[in-house]
Amino acid sequence: MAANKPRISGFVITYNSGEVLKTCLRSLRFVDELIVVDKSSTDGTLNVAGDYADKVITVPWSPLPTETRFIAHDACSHDFILYLDHDECLSVEGIHWIRENAGSHPAGVFRLPKREYIMGRHDEGAYYWPSYNVRAFRRGAAEFVSTLHEEVGRIKGDVYDVPHDGGVCIHNLSHRDAHQWIEKTNRYTAERDRVSFFDQSTPLETFGQERIAFWLAQSRSRSDYVVATALLRAVYDIVDRVKLWEAQDGLDGNAAFAAVCAELEATYDIADRAKLWEAQDGPEGRAAFAAVRAELEATYDAFRPGRHLPDVHATIPSPNPPSRFQTTLKRIGSRLRGKSR
């Protein structure tokens, strides 16, 4: 092979990739070595991969492709590396450009224009066109990194953006519908090692308004589709920001729900133990309720760390406002004895 025609390794990371995978792999058939690293698919992905790839490697499932790219990179034999996600397909013009420039172009890292298909459609008036992603580099000119949305780092030498007006592009069939967008949003923002593109000091309300305005401003039309894609993109940022706030604030929904259930269980115990479902108003009913209330308040005192309830017979009001637990006890007692709230 001529010196200016280097051998090319291509790879794709797969998991239950569906119908798009065949088209994706066909777009890479021109490379000298095609590798598929599959994350333990349970559908027909391995059969499709076996029909097109020179090498198929199976690894354990993981939610994101970032770590798996290290394995794929190490499996590449050649010095020019081209890679696609399993929902991406290289255009015919892109195939021609790579073949003609892989050996002669002075850059070491190449960013290709990406045509996003969100809710099954692409619209050049939407915020996402044109966007660019690194999809090819010479060995040693860049390295994969584990951080989500960063992917390629430690770049050495020039980075070249292939012009988007000549047909060269990646067709990214990424989101069939809004449901898939939300599913990916939740999965990606659950990754701790991710890049978040915003200032975390901005108040949440302001942040949400600003992100919607920002993505609408990147759009070049106001069709329903274009506006919908901008709103979905803002939703990603908003969910990401809220999850960061949630972590910083130390919120623990599991513990909070457990405490609420325990308080409710305490009120049910009062009703059961005092038999107030059938009790009538009178001295005996009030005495029974007061006795059981005192007993259970002591039992469930853990609801109020560092606080002690006053004795039920005390006439001096507590300097602290009544807890939710105390208020609930009073209300249930009144309701069960037929009194108004």
Buried (B, 14 or more C-beta within 10 A) or exposed (E): EEEEBBBBBBBBBBBBBBEBBBBBBEBBEBBBBBBBBBBEBEEBBBEBBEEBBEBBBEBEEEEBBBBBBBBBBEBBEBBBBBBBBBBBBBBEEBBBBBEEBBBEBEBBBBBBBBBBBBBEEBBEEBBBBBBBBBBBBBBEBBBBBBBBEEBBEEBEBEBBEBEBEEEBBBBBBBBBEBEBBBEEBEEBBEBEEBEBEBEEEBEEEEBBBBBBEBBBEEBEEEEEBBBBBBBBBBBBBBBBBBBBEEEEEEEEEEEEEEBEEEBEEBBEBBBEBBEBEEBEEEEEBBEBBBEBBBBBBEEBEEBBEEEEBBEEEEEEEEEEEBBEBBEBBEEBBEEBBEEEE
